[in-house]
């Protein structure tokens, strides 16, 4: 069976966020809450409307 998913690295990153306490608020469009930030999926990227800052995972 072949893999039909796209953006495998993004999926791995979302899995990592979920392991560190993030939660999915909506699936269409994808919204993820991580700490004080709400991330949304657009054009193959997770975007945050907050100021630009590097998010470090412990």
N, CA, C and O atoms as a Tripos MOL2 file, in Angstrom:
@<TRIPOS>MOLECULE
protein
  232   231    58     0     0
PROTEIN
NO_CHARGES

@<TRIPOS>ATOM
      1 N           0.8410   -1.1710    0.0000 N.3       1 UNK1
      2 CA          0.0000    0.0000    0.0000 C.3       1 UNK1
      3 C           0.8940    1.2440    0.0000 C.2       1 UNK1
      4 O           1.8130    1.3370    0.8140 O.2       1 UNK1
      5 N           0.6470    2.1760   -0.8750 N.am      2 UNK2
      6 CA          1.4750    3.3710   -0.9570 C.3       2 UNK2
      7 C           0.9250    4.4810   -0.0550 C.2       2 UNK2
      8 O          -0.2620    4.5160    0.2710 O.2       2 UNK2
      9 N           1.8150    5.3720    0.3310 N.am      3 UNK3
     10 CA          1.4590    6.5040    1.1910 C.3       3 UNK3
     11 C           0.8280    7.6050    0.3510 C.2       3 UNK3
     12 O           1.4160    8.0420   -0.6380 O.2       3 UNK3
     13 N          -0.3670    8.0590    0.7350 N.am      4 UNK4
     14 CA         -1.0640    9.1060   -0.0080 C.3       4 UNK4
     15 C          -1.0170   10.4490    0.7080 C.2       4 UNK4
     16 O          -1.4570   11.4590    0.1590 O.2       4 UNK4
     17 N          -0.4980   10.4700    1.9040 N.am      5 UNK5
     18 CA         -0.4390   11.7180    2.6510 C.3       5 UNK5
     19 C           0.6120   12.6430    2.0610 C.2       5 UNK5
     20 O           1.6120   12.2070    1.4900 O.2       5 UNK5
     21 N           0.3540   13.9260    2.2160 N.am      6 UNK6
     22 CA          1.3300   14.9290    1.8300 C.3       6 UNK6
     23 C           1.8560   15.5810    3.0970 C.2       6 UNK6
     24 O           1.2630   15.4380    4.1660 O.2       6 UNK6
     25 N           2.9560   16.2890    2.9820 N.am      7 UNK7
     26 CA          3.5100   17.0660    4.0950 C.3       7 UNK7
     27 C           3.7900   16.1880    5.3120 C.2       7 UNK7
     28 O           3.3260   16.4750    6.4150 O.2       7 UNK7
     29 N           4.5520   15.1170    5.1010 N.am      8 UNK8
     30 CA          4.8320   14.1790    6.1900 C.3       8 UNK8
     31 C           5.6070   14.8320    7.3330 C.2       8 UNK8
     32 O           5.3870   14.4990    8.4970 O.2       8 UNK8
     33 N           6.5130   15.7590    7.0120 N.am      9 UNK9
     34 CA          7.2620   16.4480    8.0610 C.3       9 UNK9
     35 C           6.3320   17.3160    8.9040 C.2       9 UNK9
     36 O           6.5030   17.4060   10.1200 O.2       9 UNK9
     37 N           5.3540   17.9520    8.2730 N.am     10 UNK10
     38 CA          4.3850   18.7590    9.0130 C.3      10 UNK10
     39 C           3.5540   17.8710    9.9290 C.2      10 UNK10
     40 O           3.2890   18.2340   11.0750 O.2      10 UNK10
     41 N           3.1480   16.7240    9.4350 N.am     11 UNK11
     42 CA          2.3740   15.7940   10.2640 C.3      11 UNK11
     43 C           3.1970   15.3470   11.4760 C.2      11 UNK11
     44 O           2.6690   15.2540   12.5840 O.2      11 UNK11
     45 N           4.4770   15.0730   11.2690 N.am     12 UNK12
     46 CA          5.3430   14.6810   12.3780 C.3      12 UNK12
     47 C           5.4600   15.8210   13.3860 C.2      12 UNK12
     48 O           5.4840   15.5770   14.5930 O.2      12 UNK12
     49 N           5.5330   17.0610   12.9080 N.am     13 UNK13
     50 CA          5.6210   18.2160   13.7930 C.3      13 UNK13
     51 C           4.3250   18.3790   14.6000 C.2      13 UNK13
     52 O           4.3760   18.6540   15.7990 O.2      13 UNK13
     53 N           3.1810   18.2120   13.9600 N.am     14 UNK14
     54 CA          1.8970   18.2980   14.6570 C.3      14 UNK14
     55 C           1.8200   17.2010   15.7170 C.2      14 UNK14
     56 O           1.3690   17.4550   16.8340 O.2      14 UNK14
     57 N           2.2510   15.9960   15.3840 N.am     15 UNK15
     58 CA          2.2730   14.9060   16.3720 C.3      15 UNK15
     59 C           3.1280   15.2860   17.5760 C.2      15 UNK15
     60 O           2.7530   15.0110   18.7160 O.2      15 UNK15
     61 N           4.2710   15.9140   17.3280 N.am     16 UNK16
     62 CA          5.1590   16.3480   18.4060 C.3      16 UNK16
     63 C           4.4830   17.4170   19.2650 C.2      16 UNK16
     64 O           4.5710   17.3720   20.4920 O.2      16 UNK16
     65 N           3.8100   18.3730   18.6300 N.am     17 UNK17
     66 CA          3.0710   19.3850   19.3820 C.3      17 UNK17
     67 C           2.0140   18.7350   20.2730 C.2      17 UNK17
     68 O           1.8550   19.1130   21.4340 O.2      17 UNK17
     69 N           1.2990   17.7610   19.7270 N.am     18 UNK18
     70 CA          0.2580   17.0700   20.5040 C.3      18 UNK18
     71 C           0.8550   16.3190   21.6930 C.2      18 UNK18
     72 O           0.2570   16.2780   22.7680 O.2      18 UNK18
     73 N           2.0240   15.7300   21.5020 N.am     19 UNK19
     74 CA          2.6970   15.0210   22.5960 C.3      19 UNK19
     75 C           3.1090   15.9840   23.7070 C.2      19 UNK19
     76 O           3.2280   15.5890   24.8670 O.2      19 UNK19
     77 N           3.3270   17.2610   23.3420 N.am     20 UNK20
     78 CA          3.7590   18.2670   24.3140 C.3      20 UNK20
     79 C           2.6020   19.1320   24.8090 C.2      20 UNK20
     80 O           2.8240   20.2310   25.3160 O.2      20 UNK20
     81 N           1.3710   18.6440   24.6670 N.am     21 UNK21
     82 CA          0.2410   19.3080   25.2920 C.3      21 UNK21
     83 C          -0.6490   20.1480   24.3860 C.2      21 UNK21
     84 O          -1.6240   20.7240   24.8670 O.2      21 UNK21
     85 N          -0.3560   20.2370   23.1140 N.am     22 UNK22
     86 CA         -1.2340   20.9850   22.2050 C.3      22 UNK22
     87 C          -2.5380   20.2190   22.0260 C.2      22 UNK22
     88 O          -2.6020   19.0140   22.2700 O.2      22 UNK22
     89 N          -3.5720   20.9290   21.6010 N.am     23 UNK23
     90 CA         -4.8370   20.2600   21.3140 C.3      23 UNK23
     91 C          -5.4170   20.8000   20.0090 C.2      23 UNK23
     92 O          -5.2210   21.9640   19.6590 O.2      23 UNK23
     93 N          -6.1260   19.9410   19.3070 N.am     24 UNK24
     94 CA         -6.7530   20.3140   18.0420 C.3      24 UNK24
     95 C          -8.1030   20.9480   18.3550 C.2      24 UNK24
     96 O          -8.9640   20.3250   18.9760 O.2      24 UNK24
     97 N          -8.2770   22.1880   17.9200 N.am     25 UNK25
     98 CA         -9.5360   22.9050   18.1270 C.3      25 UNK25
     99 C         -10.5220   22.6310   17.0060 C.2      25 UNK25
    100 O         -11.7270   22.5420   17.2440 O.2      25 UNK25
    101 N         -10.0190   22.4950   15.7850 N.am     26 UNK26
    102 CA        -10.8620   22.2390   14.6180 C.3      26 UNK26
    103 C         -10.0230   21.5010   13.5830 C.2      26 UNK26
    104 O          -8.7990   21.6210   13.5550 O.2      26 UNK26
    105 N         -10.6930   20.7460   12.7470 N.am     27 UNK27
    106 CA         -9.9900   19.9820   11.7210 C.3      27 UNK27
    107 C         -10.1240   20.5770   10.3290 C.2      27 UNK27
    108 O          -9.2740   20.3250    9.4750 O.2      27 UNK27
    109 N         -11.1500   21.3480   10.0800 N.am     28 UNK28
    110 CA        -11.3470   21.9340    8.7480 C.3      28 UNK28
    111 C         -11.8150   23.3620    8.8890 C.2      28 UNK28
    112 O         -13.0200   23.5740    9.0270 O.2      28 UNK28
    113 N         -10.9680   24.3350    8.8640 N.am     29 UNK29
    114 CA         -9.5120   24.2400    8.7010 C.3      29 UNK29
    115 C          -8.8540   23.8120   10.0190 C.2      29 UNK29
    116 O          -9.4240   23.9840   11.0960 O.2      29 UNK29
    117 N          -7.6630   23.2620    9.9130 N.am     30 UNK30
    118 CA         -6.9470   22.7810   11.0870 C.3      30 UNK30
    119 C          -6.5430   23.9550   11.9690 C.2      30 UNK30
    120 O          -5.8670   24.8810   11.5210 O.2      30 UNK30
    121 N          -6.9690   23.9050   13.2360 N.am     31 UNK31
    122 CA         -6.5820   24.8800   14.2450 C.3      31 UNK31
    123 C          -6.0210   24.1110   15.4280 C.2      31 UNK31
    124 O          -6.6380   23.1590   15.9040 O.2      31 UNK31
    125 N          -4.8590   24.5190   15.9020 N.am     32 UNK32
    126 CA         -4.1940   23.8610   17.0180 C.3      32 UNK32
    127 C          -3.8980   24.8930   18.0870 C.2      32 UNK32
    128 O          -3.3870   25.9740   17.7940 O.2      32 UNK32
    129 N          -4.2200   24.5600   19.3200 N.am     33 UNK33
    130 CA         -3.9060   25.4310   20.4520 C.3      33 UNK33
    131 C          -2.6790   24.8650   21.1370 C.2      33 UNK33
    132 O          -2.6740   23.7100   21.5620 O.2      33 UNK33
    133 N          -1.6210   25.6900   21.2460 N.am     34 UNK34
    134 CA         -0.3840   25.2740   21.9180 C.3      34 UNK34
    135 C           0.0040   26.3910   22.8760 C.2      34 UNK34
    136 O           0.4860   27.4450   22.4620 O.2      34 UNK34
    137 N          -0.2110   26.1440   24.1510 N.am     35 UNK35
    138 CA          0.0380   27.1890   25.1470 C.3      35 UNK35
    139 C          -0.9110   28.3500   24.9010 C.2      35 UNK35
    140 O          -2.1260   28.1620   24.8430 O.2      35 UNK35
    141 N          -0.3690   29.5350   24.7600 N.am     36 UNK36
    142 CA         -1.1570   30.7420   24.5150 C.3      36 UNK36
    143 C          -1.3870   30.9920   23.0290 C.2      36 UNK36
    144 O          -2.0730   31.9490   22.6690 O.2      36 UNK36
    145 N          -0.8340   30.1610   22.1710 N.am     37 UNK37
    146 CA         -0.8910   30.3900   20.7270 C.3      37 UNK37
    147 C          -1.9470   29.5200   20.0530 C.2      37 UNK37
    148 O          -2.1870   28.3810   20.4530 O.2      37 UNK37
    149 N          -2.5650   30.0800   19.0270 N.am     38 UNK38
    150 CA         -3.4430   29.3210   18.1570 C.3      38 UNK38
    151 C          -2.7870   29.2750   16.7790 C.2      38 UNK38
    152 O          -2.5490   30.3110   16.1570 O.2      38 UNK38
    153 N          -2.5010   28.0700   16.3160 N.am     39 UNK39
    154 CA         -1.8670   27.8610   15.0210 C.3      39 UNK39
    155 C          -2.9170   27.4170   14.0260 C.2      39 UNK39
    156 O          -3.8260   26.6650   14.3760 O.2      39 UNK39
    157 N          -2.8020   27.8770   12.7840 N.am     40 UNK40
    158 CA         -3.7330   27.4090   11.7590 C.3      40 UNK40
    159 C          -2.9450   26.9520   10.5360 C.2      40 UNK40
    160 O          -1.8650   27.4620   10.2390 O.2      40 UNK40
    161 N          -3.5110   25.9900    9.8480 N.am     41 UNK41
    162 CA         -2.8780   25.4060    8.6730 C.3      41 UNK41
    163 C          -3.2610   26.2050    7.4340 C.2      41 UNK41
    164 O          -4.4330   26.5110    7.2160 O.2      41 UNK41
    165 N          -2.2630   26.5360    6.6290 N.am     42 UNK42
    166 CA         -2.5040   27.2150    5.3560 C.3      42 UNK42
    167 C          -1.3470   26.9270    4.4150 C.2      42 UNK42
    168 O          -0.1860   27.1110    4.7790 O.2      42 UNK42
    169 N          -1.6550   26.4810    3.2240 N.am     43 UNK43
    170 CA         -0.6500   26.2750    2.1650 C.3      43 UNK43
    171 C           0.5140   25.3980    2.6120 C.2      43 UNK43
    172 O           1.6650   25.6700    2.2710 O.2      43 UNK43
    173 N           0.2170   24.3450    3.3740 N.am     44 UNK44
    174 CA          1.2640   23.4160    3.7890 C.3      44 UNK44
    175 C           2.0810   23.8800    4.9730 C.2      44 UNK44
    176 O           3.1190   23.2890    5.2730 O.2      44 UNK44
    177 N           1.6330   24.9360    5.6610 N.am     45 UNK45
    178 CA          2.3800   25.4740    6.8000 C.3      45 UNK45
    179 C           1.4510   25.6820    7.9850 C.2      45 UNK45
    180 O           0.2460   25.8740    7.8210 O.2      45 UNK45
    181 N           2.0280   25.6420    9.1820 N.am     46 UNK46
    182 CA          1.3020   26.0560   10.3790 C.3      46 UNK46
    183 C           1.6640   27.5010   10.6510 C.2      46 UNK46
    184 O           2.8400   27.8350   10.8010 O.2      46 UNK46
    185 N           0.6640   28.3520   10.7150 N.am     47 UNK47
    186 CA          0.8820   29.7770   10.9050 C.3      47 UNK47
    187 C           0.2870   30.2250   12.2260 C.2      47 UNK47
    188 O          -0.6810   29.6510   12.7230 O.2      47 UNK47
    189 N           0.8880   31.2620   12.7800 N.am     48 UNK48
    190 CA          0.4190   31.8400   14.0290 C.3      48 UNK48
    191 C           0.2430   33.3380   13.8010 C.2      48 UNK48
    192 O           1.1300   33.9920   13.2530 O.2      48 UNK48
    193 N          -0.8850   33.8760   14.2140 N.am     49 UNK49
    194 CA         -1.1380   35.3020   14.0280 C.3      49 UNK49
    195 C          -0.4250   36.1620   15.0590 C.2      49 UNK49
    196 O          -0.3760   37.3830   14.9140 O.2      49 UNK49
    197 N           0.1260   35.5480   16.0940 N.am     50 UNK50
    198 CA          0.8720   36.2980   17.1020 C.3      50 UNK50
    199 C           2.1660   36.8140   16.4900 C.2      50 UNK50
    200 O           2.4780   36.5280   15.3340 O.2      50 UNK50
    201 N           2.9040   37.5660   17.2680 N.am     51 UNK51
    202 CA          4.1990   38.0320   16.7860 C.3      51 UNK51
    203 C           5.1010   36.8310   16.5100 C.2      51 UNK51
    204 O           4.9480   35.7790   17.1300 O.2      51 UNK51
    205 N           6.0170   36.9870   15.6020 N.am     52 UNK52
    206 CA          6.9000   35.8840   15.2070 C.3      52 UNK52
    207 C           7.8590   35.5720   16.3530 C.2      52 UNK52
    208 O           8.5260   36.4580   16.8890 O.2      52 UNK52
    209 N           7.9100   34.3040   16.7100 N.am     53 UNK53
    210 CA          8.7570   33.8500   17.7960 C.3      53 UNK53
    211 C           9.0290   32.3660   17.6060 C.2      53 UNK53
    212 O           8.1530   31.6260   17.1580 O.2      53 UNK53
    213 N          10.2190   31.9330   17.9370 N.am     54 UNK54
    214 CA         10.5710   30.5180   17.8470 C.3      54 UNK54
    215 C           9.9360   29.7950   19.0270 C.2      54 UNK54
    216 O          10.0840   30.2170   20.1740 O.2      54 UNK54
    217 N           9.2230   28.6990   18.7430 N.am     55 UNK55
    218 CA          8.6000   27.8990   19.7960 C.3      55 UNK55
    219 C           9.5030   26.7100   20.0630 C.2      55 UNK55
    220 O           9.7040   25.8690   19.1860 O.2      55 UNK55
    221 N          10.0470   26.6370   21.2660 N.am     56 UNK56
    222 CA         10.9300   25.5450   21.6500 C.3      56 UNK56
    223 C          10.1370   24.4650   22.3560 C.2      56 UNK56
    224 O           9.3470   24.7530   23.2550 O.2      56 UNK56
    225 N          10.3440   23.2310   21.9530 N.am     57 UNK57
    226 CA          9.7170   22.0970   22.6320 C.3      57 UNK57
    227 C          10.7030   21.5540   23.6540 C.2      57 UNK57
    228 O          11.8670   21.3090   23.3400 O.2      57 UNK57
    229 N          10.2310   21.3700   24.8680 N.am     58 UNK58
    230 CA         11.1000   20.8830   25.9410 C.3      58 UNK58
    231 C          11.5120   19.4580   25.7110 C.2      58 UNK58
    232 O          12.2460   18.8900   26.5190 O.2      58 UNK58
@<TRIPOS>BOND
     1     1     2 1
     2     2     3 1
     3     3     4 2
     4     3     5 am
     5     5     6 1
     6     6     7 1
     7     7     8 2
     8     7     9 am
     9     9    10 1
    10    10    11 1
    11    11    12 2
    12    11    13 am
    13    13    14 1
    14    14    15 1
    15    15    16 2
    16    15    17 am
    17    17    18 1
    18    18    19 1
    19    19    20 2
    20    19    21 am
    21    21    22 1
    22    22    23 1
    23    23    24 2
    24    23    25 am
    25    25    26 1
    26    26    27 1
    27    27    28 2
    28    27    29 am
    29    29    30 1
    30    30    31 1
    31    31    32 2
    32    31    33 am
    33    33    34 1
    34    34    35 1
    35    35    36 2
    36    35    37 am
    37    37    38 1
    38    38    39 1
    39    39    40 2
    40    39    41 am
    41    41    42 1
    42    42    43 1
    43    43    44 2
    44    43    45 am
    45    45    46 1
    46    46    47 1
    47    47    48 2
    48    47    49 am
    49    49    50 1
    50    50    51 1
    51    51    52 2
    52    51    53 am
    53    53    54 1
    54    54    55 1
    55    55    56 2
    56    55    57 am
    57    57    58 1
    58    58    59 1
    59    59    60 2
    60    59    61 am
    61    61    62 1
    62    62    63 1
    63    63    64 2
    64    63    65 am
    65    65    66 1
    66    66    67 1
    67    67    68 2
    68    67    69 am
    69    69    70 1
    70    70    71 1
    71    71    72 2
    72    71    73 am
    73    73    74 1
    74    74    75 1
    75    75    76 2
    76    75    77 am
    77    77    78 1
    78    78    79 1
    79    79    80 2
    80    79    81 am
    81    81    82 1
    82    82    83 1
    83    83    84 2
    84    83    85 am
    85    85    86 1
    86    86    87 1
    87    87    88 2
    88    87    89 am
    89    89    90 1
    90    90    91 1
    91    91    92 2
    92    91    93 am
    93    93    94 1
    94    94    95 1
    95    95    96 2
    96    95    97 am
    97    97    98 1
    98    98    99 1
    99    99   100 2
   100    99   101 am
   101   101   102 1
   102   102   103 1
   103   103   104 2
   104   103   105 am
   105   105   106 1
   106   106   107 1
   107   107   108 2
   108   107   109 am
   109   109   110 1
   110   110   111 1
   111   111   112 2
   112   111   113 am
   113   113   114 1
   114   114   115 1
   115   115   116 2
   116   115   117 am
   117   117   118 1
   118   118   119 1
   119   119   120 2
   120   119   121 am
   121   121   122 1
   122   122   123 1
   123   123   124 2
   124   123   125 am
   125   125   126 1
   126   126   127 1
   127   127   128 2
   128   127   129 am
   129   129   130 1
   130   130   131 1
   131   131   132 2
   132   131   133 am
   133   133   134 1
   134   134   135 1
   135   135   136 2
   136   135   137 am
   137   137   138 1
   138   138   139 1
   139   139   140 2
   140   139   141 am
   141   141   142 1
   142   142   143 1
   143   143   144 2
   144   143   145 am
   145   145   146 1
   146   146   147 1
   147   147   148 2
   148   147   149 am
   149   149   150 1
   150   150   151 1
   151   151   152 2
   152   151   153 am
   153   153   154 1
   154   154   155 1
   155   155   156 2
   156   155   157 am
   157   157   158 1
   158   158   159 1
   159   159   160 2
   160   159   161 am
   161   161   162 1
   162   162   163 1
   163   163   164 2
   164   163   165 am
   165   165   166 1
   166   166   167 1
   167   167   168 2
   168   167   169 am
   169   169   170 1
   170   170   171 1
   171   171   172 2
   172   171   173 am
   173   173   174 1
   174   174   175 1
   175   175   176 2
   176   175   177 am
   177   177   178 1
   178   178   179 1
   179   179   180 2
   180   179   181 am
   181   181   182 1
   182   182   183 1
   183   183   184 2
   184   183   185 am
   185   185   186 1
   186   186   187 1
   187   187   188 2
   188   187   189 am
   189   189   190 1
   190   190   191 1
   191   191   192 2
   192   191   193 am
   193   193   194 1
   194   194   195 1
   195   195   196 2
   196   195   197 am
   197   197   198 1
   198   198   199 1
   199   199   200 2
   200   199   201 am
   201   201   202 1
   202   202   203 1
   203   203   204 2
   204   203   205 am
   205   205   206 1
   206   206   207 1
   207   207   208 2
   208   207   209 am
   209   209   210 1
   210   210   211 1
   211   211   212 2
   212   211   213 am
   213   213   214 1
   214   214   215 1
   215   215   216 2
   216   215   217 am
   217   217   218 1
   218   218   219 1
   219   219   220 2
   220   219   221 am
   221   221   222 1
   222   222   223 1
   223   223   224 2
   224   223   225 am
   225   225   226 1
   226   226   227 1
   227   227   228 2
   228   227   229 am
   229   229   230 1
   230   230   231 1
   231   231   232 2
@<TRIPOS>SUBSTRUCTURE
     1 UNK1         2 RESIDUE 1 A UNK
     2 UNK2         6 RESIDUE 1 A UNK
     3 UNK3        10 RESIDUE 1 A UNK
     4 UNK4        14 RESIDUE 1 A UNK
     5 UNK5        18 RESIDUE 1 A UNK
     6 UNK6        22 RESIDUE 1 A UNK
     7 UNK7        26 RESIDUE 1 A UNK
     8 UNK8        30 RESIDUE 1 A UNK
     9 UNK9        34 RESIDUE 1 A UNK
    10 UNK10       38 RESIDUE 1 A UNK
    11 UNK11       42 RESIDUE 1 A UNK
    12 UNK12       46 RESIDUE 1 A UNK
    13 UNK13       50 RESIDUE 1 A UNK
    14 UNK14       54 RESIDUE 1 A UNK
    15 UNK15       58 RESIDUE 1 A UNK
    16 UNK16       62 RESIDUE 1 A UNK
    17 UNK17       66 RESIDUE 1 A UNK
    18 UNK18       70 RESIDUE 1 A UNK
    19 UNK19       74 RESIDUE 1 A UNK
    20 UNK20       78 RESIDUE 1 A UNK
    21 UNK21       82 RESIDUE 1 A UNK
    22 UNK22       86 RESIDUE 1 A UNK
    23 UNK23       90 RESIDUE 1 A UNK
    24 UNK24       94 RESIDUE 1 A UNK
    25 UNK25       98 RESIDUE 1 A UNK
    26 UNK26      102 RESIDUE 1 A UNK
    27 UNK27      106 RESIDUE 1 A UNK
    28 UNK28      110 RESIDUE 1 A UNK
    29 UNK29      114 RESIDUE 1 A UNK
    30 UNK30      118 RESIDUE 1 A UNK
    31 UNK31      122 RESIDUE 1 A UNK
    32 UNK32      126 RESIDUE 1 A UNK
    33 UNK33      130 RESIDUE 1 A UNK
    34 UNK34      134 RESIDUE 1 A UNK
    35 UNK35      138 RESIDUE 1 A UNK
    36 UNK36      142 RESIDUE 1 A UNK
    37 UNK37      146 RESIDUE 1 A UNK
    38 UNK38      150 RESIDUE 1 A UNK
    39 UNK39      154 RESIDUE 1 A UNK
    40 UNK40      158 RESIDUE 1 A UNK
    41 UNK41      162 RESIDUE 1 A UNK
    42 UNK42      166 RESIDUE 1 A UNK
    43 UNK43      170 RESIDUE 1 A UNK
    44 UNK44      174 RESIDUE 1 A UNK
    45 UNK45      178 RESIDUE 1 A UNK
    46 UNK46      182 RESIDUE 1 A UNK
    47 UNK47      186 RESIDUE 1 A UNK
    48 UNK48      190 RESIDUE 1 A UNK
    49 UNK49      194 RESIDUE 1 A UNK
    50 UNK50      198 RESIDUE 1 A UNK
    51 UNK51      202 RESIDUE 1 A UNK
    52 UNK52      206 RESIDUE 1 A UNK
    53 UNK53      210 RESIDUE 1 A UNK
    54 UNK54      214 RESIDUE 1 A UNK
    55 UNK55      218 RESIDUE 1 A UNK
    56 UNK56      222 RESIDUE 1 A UNK
    57 UNK57      226 RESIDUE 1 A UNK
    58 UNK58      230 RESIDUE 1 A UNK
